[in-house]
Amino acid sequence: MNRLLRAAPAALGTLIALALLAAALLQAPRLPLLLLGVAALAWFAQPQPRWPVAAIVPLGPVLDFFFLTPGREIYATEVVLLAAAAWWLARRALAPRPWSRPAPATLLWLAFAAVGLIALAAGPGGGPANPTWLRGVRLLLLAAAVPLLLAEGSAARRPGPLAWWTAATLGATFLLAAGGAAEFLLTIAGKSDEEPGSFYRGSVGLAVHLAFFAPLGLALWLGDSGRRWRLAGALVWLAAAACLPLTASRGAMGSLAVTAALLLAATALAGDRRRLRAPLVALAALGAFAVVLLLKPELAGESFAYKLRASLAGDYFSTRLPAWREAAAAVAAHPLAGEGPEAYAPSIPLELARRLGLPAALLAIAALLAALAAAARASRRLATGASPQAAGLSLSSVALGVAAGLAGLLLVGLAETGLGNRTTPLIAATLAVTALLGAARTDHGS
């Protein structure tokens, strides 16, 4: 009986994951996406290490770009992750064992997913006949599955997944920033008031991503990782800093400035001021670039120029206040289950509350805050140990960068949205990373 009770949740999860995968592929019957789904099922049918998912999730926004359906309702990363989750749950059902207790941040995130699913079932979302409702269910299922998949078992004691996640995150962030800059220079500069969207095909998604993950690059640049990691971190952060003005997102630019100041202050307080020399030179160059933009804001596009002039005139929120008031009124009218997955608000907390209700929104924000605190604690603990590294990567620097990135996400999320089917797996994987960092020992050298 105990064996059956242990197997039941995994068996039910397997059926749900397969059903959602089938529904997604039938909803968007494009041959490349169908082939990707078949390939993912075949790949994950064999026992695999955790690194493929650790690398696939951060690269998701880039991978998705080449498989986007006309309505962009189905994302390639969702297909791959549903296949991975189905096989992982199937193995747990066939060989049931006790579930290990998740880290506090992951536990809060799982509660957010569960409460969100209840809200979708009880709210006015339209049910399974509505593709957007199914999309919301996929989002919440993957939100729950990804951190468990990455953090299960002995993976927490191995630094490999952390190195793969960090490399993939840096690579994806650089590609997104470079893609946004290239898009602006080739198709937008001097022609319109459009903003580059890069692989996201939207400037908001691009801006939120850069604000979330660019701090990891700066933390590595300022840290004691190997030379290649520091160089990669520098390139990523500088590319993000150069691209963000093109998106005209004041929230993202402010977020990047705050996290940079925090990381520079943390490095100075740590006492190793030699690491500040190159970043400070780069910041001085960026300061000169900022002066040029102040004098000639059209260089970064008409949208940036308009918002800069509005900011200099003291107008920071006129484009947001009406939408915030409307969202707050909608949340007050539907506080428990929200209005369904199609609701919108230009703020991550408000959008979550409007879509899934206040309980789900509060749990999600609590999970992010708990993960931020856990990453900060892990950074301090790892820094006082034997400088644990994975392939020359300082785990203490990774933890500090993750903490700063979560702070950046919370800051930019006050004024921008973006917690959708492309961003949610990124957050879920980051929560898993904080759990891995918290479990990392300070006595391994590689």
C-alpha positions as CSV (number, residue, x, y, z in Angstrom):
1,M,0.0,0.0,0.0
2,N,2.8,2.4,0.8
3,R,4.4,1.7,-2.5
4,L,1.2,2.5,-4.3
5,L,0.7,5.7,-2.4
6,R,4.2,6.8,-3.3
7,A,3.7,5.9,-6.9
8,A,0.3,7.6,-7.3
9,P,1.4,11.3,-7.5
10,A,4.2,10.5,-10.0
11,A,1.8,8.3,-12.1
12,L,-0.8,11.0,-12.2
13,G,1.8,13.6,-13.1
14,T,3.1,11.5,-15.9
15,L,-0.4,11.2,-17.4
16,I,-1.0,15.0,-17.1
17,A,2.4,15.8,-18.7
18,L,1.8,13.5,-21.6
19,A,-1.7,14.8,-22.1
20,L,-0.5,18.4,-22.1
21,L,2.3,17.5,-24.5
22,A,-0.1,15.8,-26.9
23,A,-2.5,18.8,-26.7
24,A,0.3,21.2,-27.4
25,L,1.5,19.3,-30.4
26,L,-2.0,19.0,-31.8
27,Q,-2.7,22.6,-31.1
28,A,0.3,23.6,-33.2
29,P,0.7,20.8,-35.8
30,R,3.9,22.1,-37.4
31,L,6.3,19.5,-38.6
32,P,9.5,21.0,-36.9
33,L,7.7,21.1,-33.5
34,L,6.3,17.6,-33.9
35,L,9.8,16.3,-34.7
36,L,11.2,18.1,-31.7
37,G,8.6,16.5,-29.5
38,V,9.4,13.0,-30.8
39,A,13.1,13.6,-30.4
40,A,12.7,14.9,-26.9
41,L,10.6,11.9,-25.9
42,A,13.2,9.5,-27.4
43,W,16.1,11.4,-25.7
44,F,14.6,11.4,-22.2
45,A,13.4,7.8,-22.5
46,Q,16.9,6.9,-21.5
47,P,18.2,7.7,-18.1
48,Q,20.0,11.0,-18.5
49,P,22.1,13.2,-16.2
50,R,20.7,16.5,-15.1
51,W,22.9,18.7,-17.3
52,P,20.7,18.7,-20.4
53,V,17.8,20.3,-18.6
54,A,20.2,22.6,-16.7
55,A,21.4,23.9,-20.1
56,I,18.2,23.7,-22.1
57,V,16.1,25.9,-19.8
58,P,18.4,29.0,-19.9
59,L,18.8,28.6,-23.7
60,G,15.0,28.3,-24.1
61,P,14.3,31.9,-25.3
62,V,16.9,31.4,-28.1
63,L,15.7,27.8,-28.9
64,D,12.0,29.0,-29.0
65,F,12.7,31.6,-31.7
66,F,13.3,29.0,-34.4
67,F,10.1,27.1,-33.6
68,L,7.6,29.8,-32.9
69,T,4.1,29.0,-34.1
70,P,2.0,31.8,-35.8
71,G,0.1,32.5,-32.6
72,R,3.1,31.8,-30.4
73,E,0.9,29.7,-28.2
74,I,3.4,26.7,-28.1
75,Y,7.0,27.2,-27.3
76,A,9.7,24.6,-28.2
77,T,11.2,24.7,-24.6
78,E,7.7,23.7,-23.2
79,V,7.7,20.7,-25.5
80,V,11.1,19.5,-24.5
81,L,10.5,20.1,-20.8
82,L,7.1,18.3,-20.9
83,A,8.9,15.3,-22.4
84,A,11.6,15.4,-19.7
85,A,9.0,15.8,-16.9
86,A,6.9,12.9,-18.2
87,W,9.8,10.5,-18.3
88,W,11.1,11.6,-14.9
89,L,7.7,11.2,-13.3
90,A,7.3,7.8,-15.0
91,R,10.5,6.6,-13.5
92,R,9.5,7.7,-10.1
93,A,6.1,5.9,-10.5
94,L,7.8,2.7,-11.6
95,A,10.4,2.9,-8.8
96,P,8.6,4.8,-6.1
97,R,10.6,6.3,-3.2
98,P,10.0,9.0,-0.6
99,W,10.1,12.5,-1.9
100,S,12.9,14.6,-0.4
101,R,11.9,17.8,1.3
102,P,12.4,20.8,-1.1
103,A,14.3,23.9,0.0
104,P,12.0,26.6,1.5
105,A,12.1,28.7,-1.7
106,T,11.2,25.7,-3.8
107,L,8.4,24.7,-1.4
108,L,6.9,28.2,-1.7
109,W,7.2,28.0,-5.4
110,L,5.5,24.6,-5.5
111,A,2.7,26.1,-3.3
112,F,2.4,28.9,-5.9
113,A,2.0,26.4,-8.7
114,A,-0.6,24.4,-6.8
115,V,-2.7,27.4,-5.7
116,G,-2.4,28.8,-9.2
117,L,-3.8,25.5,-10.7
118,I,-6.7,25.7,-8.2
119,A,-7.3,29.3,-9.2
120,L,-7.4,28.3,-12.9
121,A,-9.9,25.5,-12.2
122,A,-12.1,27.7,-10.1
123,G,-11.8,31.0,-12.0
124,P,-13.4,32.3,-15.2
125,G,-10.5,31.1,-17.5
126,G,-12.7,29.1,-19.9
127,G,-11.5,25.6,-19.1
128,P,-9.7,23.0,-21.3
129,A,-11.5,24.2,-24.5
130,N,-9.6,27.5,-24.2
131,P,-6.0,27.3,-25.6
132,T,-4.9,30.1,-23.3
133,W,-6.2,28.2,-20.3
134,L,-4.2,25.1,-21.3
135,R,-1.2,27.3,-21.7
136,G,-1.6,28.5,-18.1
137,V,-1.8,24.9,-16.9
138,R,1.4,24.0,-18.8
139,L,3.1,27.0,-17.3
140,L,2.2,26.0,-13.7
141,L,3.0,22.3,-14.2
142,L,6.5,23.2,-15.6
143,A,6.9,25.7,-12.8
144,A,6.6,22.8,-10.4
145,A,8.5,20.2,-12.3
146,V,11.6,22.1,-13.3
147,P,13.1,22.8,-9.9
148,L,12.3,19.2,-8.7
149,L,13.8,17.7,-11.8
150,L,17.1,19.7,-11.5
151,A,17.5,19.4,-7.7
152,E,16.6,15.7,-7.3
153,G,18.9,13.2,-5.7
154,S,22.6,13.4,-5.8
155,A,22.6,16.3,-8.2
156,A,22.7,18.7,-5.2
157,R,26.1,17.3,-4.3
158,R,27.7,17.7,-7.7
159,P,28.8,21.0,-9.2
160,G,28.3,20.0,-12.8
161,P,24.7,21.2,-13.3
162,L,25.7,24.5,-11.8
163,A,28.5,25.0,-14.4
164,W,26.2,24.0,-17.2
165,W,23.4,26.3,-16.0
166,T,25.9,29.2,-15.6
167,A,27.4,28.7,-19.1
168,A,24.1,28.4,-20.8
169,T,22.7,31.5,-18.9
170,L,25.7,33.6,-19.9
171,G,25.5,32.4,-23.5
172,A,21.8,33.0,-23.9
173,T,22.0,36.5,-22.3
174,F,24.9,37.5,-24.6
175,L,23.0,36.3,-27.6
176,L,19.9,38.1,-26.6
177,A,21.7,41.4,-26.0
178,A,23.8,41.1,-29.2
179,G,20.6,40.1,-31.1
180,G,18.8,43.2,-29.8
181,A,21.7,45.5,-30.7
182,A,22.0,44.0,-34.2
183,E,18.2,44.3,-34.8
184,F,18.3,47.9,-33.8
185,L,21.3,48.8,-36.0
186,L,20.1,46.9,-39.0
187,T,16.3,47.6,-39.0
188,I,15.3,50.2,-36.5
189,A,18.0,53.0,-36.1
190,G,16.8,56.2,-37.6
191,K,13.7,54.7,-39.1
192,S,11.0,54.4,-36.4
193,D,10.2,54.5,-32.7
194,E,10.2,50.7,-32.5
195,E,12.2,48.8,-29.8
196,P,14.3,45.7,-30.4
197,G,12.9,42.4,-29.1
198,S,15.8,40.1,-30.1
199,F,14.9,36.4,-29.8
200,Y,11.9,37.3,-27.6
201,R,10.3,39.3,-30.5
202,G,9.3,41.9,-27.8
203,S,11.3,44.6,-26.0
204,V,9.6,43.9,-22.6
205,G,10.7,40.2,-22.5
206,L,14.2,41.2,-23.6
207,A,14.5,44.0,-21.0
208,V,13.3,41.7,-18.2
209,H,15.7,38.9,-19.2
210,L,18.7,41.2,-19.3
211,A,17.8,42.8,-15.9
212,F,17.4,39.3,-14.4
213,F,20.6,37.6,-15.7
214,A,23.1,40.4,-16.5
215,P,24.0,40.7,-12.8
216,L,25.4,37.1,-12.9
217,G,27.9,38.3,-15.5
218,L,29.1,41.2,-13.4
219,A,29.4,39.0,-10.3
220,L,31.6,36.6,-12.2
221,W,33.7,39.5,-13.6
222,L,34.2,40.8,-10.1
223,G,34.8,37.3,-8.6
224,D,37.7,34.8,-8.3
225,S,36.6,32.4,-11.1
226,G,39.0,31.4,-13.8
227,R,40.0,33.9,-16.5
228,R,37.6,32.6,-19.1
229,W,34.6,32.8,-16.8
230,R,35.5,36.4,-15.8
231,L,35.9,37.4,-19.4
232,A,32.6,35.8,-20.3
233,G,30.9,37.6,-17.4
234,A,32.4,40.9,-18.5
235,L,31.2,40.5,-22.1
236,V,27.7,39.5,-21.0
237,W,27.2,42.5,-18.6
238,L,28.7,45.0,-21.0
239,A,26.5,43.7,-23.9
240,A,23.4,43.9,-21.6
241,A,24.3,47.4,-20.4
242,A,24.7,48.6,-24.0
243,C,21.5,47.0,-25.2
244,L,19.1,48.0,-22.5
245,P,18.8,51.7,-23.6
246,L,17.6,50.5,-26.9
247,T,14.7,48.7,-25.3
248,A,13.7,52.0,-23.6
249,S,12.8,50.2,-20.4
250,R,13.4,52.6,-17.6
251,G,12.6,49.9,-15.1
252,A,15.2,47.5,-16.5
253,M,17.9,50.2,-16.8
254,G,17.2,51.3,-13.2
255,S,17.3,47.7,-12.1
256,L,20.7,47.1,-13.8
257,A,22.1,50.2,-12.2
258,V,21.0,49.2,-8.7
259,T,22.3,45.7,-8.9
260,A,25.6,46.9,-10.3
261,A,26.0,49.3,-7.4
262,L,25.2,46.5,-5.0
263,L,27.8,44.2,-6.5
264,L,30.5,46.8,-6.7
265,A,29.8,47.7,-3.0
266,A,29.9,44.0,-2.0
267,T,33.3,43.6,-3.8
268,A,34.7,46.8,-2.2
269,L,33.6,45.6,1.3
270,A,35.2,42.2,0.7
271,G,38.5,44.0,0.6
272,D,39.9,42.9,-2.8
273,R,39.8,46.2,-4.6
274,R,42.1,45.0,-7.4
275,R,39.0,43.3,-8.9
276,L,37.3,46.7,-9.2
277,R,39.8,48.3,-11.6
278,A,38.7,46.9,-14.9
279,P,34.9,47.1,-14.1
280,L,35.4,50.7,-13.0
281,V,37.2,51.6,-16.2
282,A,34.3,50.0,-18.1
283,L,31.8,51.9,-16.0
284,A,33.6,55.1,-16.7
285,A,33.3,54.4,-20.5
286,L,29.6,53.6,-20.0
287,G,29.3,56.9,-18.1
288,A,30.7,58.7,-21.1
289,F,28.3,56.8,-23.3
290,A,25.4,57.9,-21.0
291,V,26.5,61.5,-21.3
292,V,26.4,61.2,-25.1
293,L,22.9,59.7,-24.9
294,L,21.8,62.6,-22.7
295,L,23.0,65.1,-25.3
296,K,21.7,63.1,-28.3
297,P,19.1,60.6,-27.0
298,E,17.9,59.8,-30.6
299,L,21.0,57.7,-31.0
300,A,19.2,55.0,-28.9
301,G,15.9,55.4,-30.7
302,E,12.9,57.6,-30.7
303,S,11.3,55.6,-27.9
304,F,14.3,56.1,-25.6
305,A,14.5,59.8,-26.5
306,Y,10.8,60.3,-25.6
307,K,11.0,58.5,-22.3
308,L,14.3,60.2,-21.4
309,R,12.7,63.7,-21.9
310,A,9.7,62.6,-19.9
311,S,11.9,61.4,-17.0
312,L,13.9,64.6,-17.0
313,A,10.6,66.5,-16.8
314,G,9.8,64.4,-13.7
315,D,7.3,62.1,-15.4
316,Y,8.1,58.6,-14.4
317,F,4.7,56.8,-14.1
318,S,2.2,58.5,-16.3
319,T,2.2,55.6,-18.7
320,R,1.8,53.1,-15.8
321,L,-0.6,54.7,-13.3
322,P,-3.8,54.1,-15.2
323,A,-2.9,50.5,-15.9
324,W,-1.9,49.9,-12.3
325,R,-5.2,51.4,-11.0
326,E,-7.2,49.3,-13.4
327,A,-5.2,46.1,-12.3
328,A,-5.6,46.9,-8.6
329,A,-9.4,47.3,-9.1
330,A,-9.6,44.0,-11.0
331,V,-7.6,42.3,-8.2
332,A,-10.0,43.8,-5.6
333,A,-13.0,42.4,-7.6
334,H,-11.5,38.9,-7.9
335,P,-9.0,38.5,-5.0
336,L,-8.9,34.7,-4.7
337,A,-9.0,33.2,-8.2
338,G,-8.2,36.2,-10.4
339,E,-9.6,36.8,-13.8
340,G,-7.8,34.0,-15.7
341,P,-4.6,33.6,-17.7
342,E,-5.5,36.3,-20.3
343,A,-5.5,39.2,-17.8
344,Y,-2.7,41.8,-18.1
345,A,-1.0,44.3,-15.9
346,P,2.4,46.2,-16.4
347,S,3.8,44.7,-13.2
348,I,4.7,41.1,-12.3
349,P,3.0,41.1,-8.9
350,L,-0.1,42.8,-10.2
351,E,-0.3,40.5,-13.2
352,L,0.1,37.4,-11.1
353,A,-2.6,38.6,-8.8
354,R,-4.9,39.6,-11.6
355,R,-4.5,36.2,-13.4
356,L,-4.3,33.8,-10.5
357,G,-5.5,35.7,-7.4
358,L,-3.7,37.2,-4.5
359,P,-2.8,34.0,-2.7
360,A,-0.8,32.7,-5.7
361,A,0.8,36.1,-6.3
362,L,2.0,36.3,-2.7
363,L,3.4,32.8,-2.7
364,A,5.3,33.5,-5.9
365,I,6.8,36.7,-4.6
366,A,7.6,35.0,-1.3
367,A,9.4,32.2,-3.2
368,L,11.6,34.8,-5.0
369,L,12.4,36.6,-1.8
370,A,13.3,33.3,-0.1
371,A,15.5,32.3,-3.0
372,L,17.2,35.7,-2.9
373,A,18.0,35.3,0.8
374,A,19.2,31.7,0.3
375,A,21.5,32.7,-2.5
376,A,23.0,35.5,-0.4
377,R,23.5,33.1,2.5
378,A,25.1,30.6,0.2
379,S,27.5,33.2,-1.3
380,R,28.7,34.2,2.2
381,R,29.1,30.6,3.3
382,L,30.9,29.5,0.2
383,A,33.2,32.5,0.3
384,T,34.5,31.5,3.7
385,G,35.1,27.9,2.8
386,A,37.7,26.4,0.5
387,S,36.7,28.4,-2.6
388,P,34.6,25.6,-4.1
389,Q,34.7,25.7,-7.9
390,A,33.2,23.8,-10.8
391,A,35.4,23.8,-13.9
392,G,37.1,27.0,-12.7
393,L,33.8,28.6,-11.7
394,S,33.6,30.2,-8.3
395,L,30.3,29.0,-6.8
396,S,30.4,31.9,-4.3
397,S,30.4,34.3,-7.3
398,V,27.5,32.4,-8.9
399,A,25.5,32.6,-5.7
400,L,26.1,36.3,-5.4
401,G,25.1,36.8,-9.1
402,V,21.9,34.8,-8.6
403,A,21.0,36.9,-5.5
404,A,21.6,40.1,-7.4
405,G,19.7,38.8,-10.4
406,L,16.7,37.9,-8.3
407,A,16.8,41.4,-6.8
408,G,17.0,42.8,-10.4
409,L,13.9,40.7,-11.4
410,L,11.9,42.0,-8.4
411,L,12.9,45.6,-9.2
412,V,12.1,45.5,-12.9
413,G,9.0,43.5,-12.2
414,L,7.5,46.5,-10.4
415,A,7.1,48.3,-13.7
416,E,7.3,45.6,-16.4
417,T,5.5,42.3,-16.9
418,G,6.9,39.1,-18.4
419,L,6.2,36.2,-16.1
420,G,4.9,34.0,-18.9
421,N,5.6,30.7,-20.5
422,R,9.1,31.7,-21.6
423,T,10.2,33.4,-18.4
424,T,8.6,31.1,-15.8
425,P,10.9,28.1,-16.5
426,L,13.9,30.4,-16.2
427,I,12.8,31.4,-12.7
428,A,12.0,27.8,-11.8
429,A,15.5,26.7,-12.8
430,T,17.0,29.6,-10.9
431,L,15.2,28.5,-7.8
432,A,16.7,25.0,-8.3
433,V,20.1,26.6,-8.6
434,T,19.7,28.4,-5.3
435,A,18.9,25.0,-3.8
436,L,22.0,23.4,-5.4
437,L,24.2,26.3,-4.1
438,G,22.8,25.9,-0.6
439,A,23.7,22.2,-0.7
440,A,27.1,22.7,-2.2
441,R,29.9,21.6,0.2
442,T,32.8,24.0,0.9
443,D,35.4,21.2,0.8
444,H,35.4,20.1,-2.9
445,G,37.9,21.6,-5.2
446,S,36.3,20.9,-8.6
